[in-house]
Amino acid sequence: MKVQINKNTTPIVSPAVVVSVGTGDESNLITLAWVARVVSKPPVMSISIRPTRYSFPILEDLKEYVINVPFSEHVRDVDFCGTRTGKKVNKWEELGLTKEKASKVQVPLIKEFPINIECKVVQTMNYGSHKLFFGEVQAVNVAEELTDDGKLISNKLDEIVYIPRNYHSLKKEPLEKQGFSVKL
Ligand SMILES: Cc1cc2nc3c(=O)[nH]c(=O)nc-3n(C[C@H](O)[C@H](O)[C@H](O)COP(=O)(O)O)c2cc1C
């Protein structure tokens, strides 16, 4: 037996990330959950933003963004950047976050966050309430302690998962390795 819930609630995990946009003093931070990897080759990410956001015209102008991936310890930063507008508050300063120079884009990375994905917008699409910005990945920066010989150690990642309307932790051992069913 299943019950149908409101179709506006899609119970599937999304990441909770803080995206940086703009350069210098204009740079702003916005929390996003509508974020996904959408193409394998080349690597392309998609983010969806409402045109009413302060970050929106800044992103449209520069056509670059950085996906800063928080860990559990950064959950307050995530909530703050998703409930305050850059129109009224400098989120970098309020949260004491440090702008770090990116390698391939002009937008700064959040130094304190362990993973930063640098993207350049290659396509956009308006649909309903949001505009989708497809960004080709230019560089993926990962804290050294999360890697071994340049490879990611997935069970060290303590990323935040957003399941409407809560933040969850990923702090569990992986169930299995991708591809494990092929060998059965
Ligand atoms: C967990 C969470 C996820 C969010 N996801 C999105 C999103 O995907 N797209 C969007 O436009 N706004 C999203 N928001 C809302 C914006 O982060 C929020 O309106 C923010 O204050 C906008 O900042 P700005 O005005 O400085 O650009 C989300 C907020 C939270 C708390």
The ligand as an SDF file (V2000), in Angstrom:
LIG
                    3D

 31 33  0  0  0  0  0  0  0  0999 V2000
   18.7300   24.1550    1.9090 C   0  0  0  0  0  0  0  0  0  0  0  0
   18.4130   25.2870    0.9490 C   0  0  0  0  0  0  0  0  0  0  0  0
   18.4310   25.0490   -0.4140 C   0  0  0  0  0  0  0  0  0  0  0  0
   18.1590   26.0810   -1.3270 C   0  0  0  0  0  0  0  0  0  0  0  0
   18.1910   25.8100   -2.6600 N   0  0  0  0  0  0  0  0  0  0  0  0
   17.9400   26.8130   -3.5540 C   0  0  0  0  0  0  0  0  0  0  0  0
   18.0240   26.5520   -4.9670 C   0  0  0  0  0  0  0  0  0  0  0  0
   18.3500   25.4530   -5.4250 O   0  0  0  0  0  0  0  0  0  0  0  0
   17.7710   27.5910   -5.8110 N   0  0  0  0  0  0  0  0  0  0  0  0
   17.4500   28.8530   -5.3590 C   0  0  0  0  0  0  0  0  0  0  0  0
   17.2100   29.7590   -6.1730 O   0  0  0  0  0  0  0  0  0  0  0  0
   17.3820   29.1250   -4.0220 N   0  0  0  0  0  0  0  0  0  0  0  0
   17.6380   28.1440   -3.1110 C   0  0  0  0  0  0  0  0  0  0  0  0
   17.5870   28.4020   -1.7830 N   0  0  0  0  0  0  0  0  0  0  0  0
   17.2340   29.7600   -1.2940 C   0  0  0  0  0  0  0  0  0  0  0  0
   18.4040   30.7450   -1.3200 C   0  0  0  0  0  0  0  0  0  0  0  0
   19.5770   30.1730   -0.8040 O   0  0  0  0  0  0  0  0  0  0  0  0
   18.0250   31.9840   -0.4540 C   0  0  0  0  0  0  0  0  0  0  0  0
   16.8820   32.6140   -1.0140 O   0  0  0  0  0  0  0  0  0  0  0  0
   19.1650   32.9780   -0.2810 C   0  0  0  0  0  0  0  0  0  0  0  0
   18.8500   33.8320    0.7840 O   0  0  0  0  0  0  0  0  0  0  0  0
   19.4270   33.7980   -1.5330 C   0  0  0  0  0  0  0  0  0  0  0  0
   20.5870   34.5630   -1.3260 O   0  0  0  0  0  0  0  0  0  0  0  0
   20.9110   35.8880   -2.1760 P   0  0  0  0  0  0  0  0  0  0  0  0
   19.6790   36.7600   -2.1480 O   0  0  0  0  0  0  0  0  0  0  0  0
   22.0820   36.5110   -1.4440 O   0  0  0  0  0  0  0  0  0  0  0  0
   21.2620   35.4760   -3.5790 O   0  0  0  0  0  0  0  0  0  0  0  0
   17.8610   27.3870   -0.8490 C   0  0  0  0  0  0  0  0  0  0  0  0
   17.8670   27.6300    0.5360 C   0  0  0  0  0  0  0  0  0  0  0  0
   18.1410   26.6000    1.4300 C   0  0  0  0  0  0  0  0  0  0  0  0
   18.1640   26.8850    2.9100 C   0  0  0  0  0  0  0  0  0  0  0  0
  1  2  1  0
  2  3  1  0
  2 30  2  0
  3  4  2  0
  4  5  1  0
  4 28  1  0
  5  6  2  0
  6  7  1  0
  6 13  1  0
  7  8  2  0
  7  9  1  0
  9 10  1  0
 10 11  2  0
 10 12  1  0
 12 13  2  0
 13 14  1  0
 14 15  1  0
 14 28  1  0
 15 16  1  0
 16 17  1  0
 16 18  1  0
 18 19  1  0
 18 20  1  0
 20 21  1  0
 20 22  1  0
 22 23  1  0
 23 24  1  0
 24 25  2  0
 24 26  1  0
 24 27  1  0
 28 29  2  0
 29 30  1  0
 30 31  1  0
M  END
$$$$
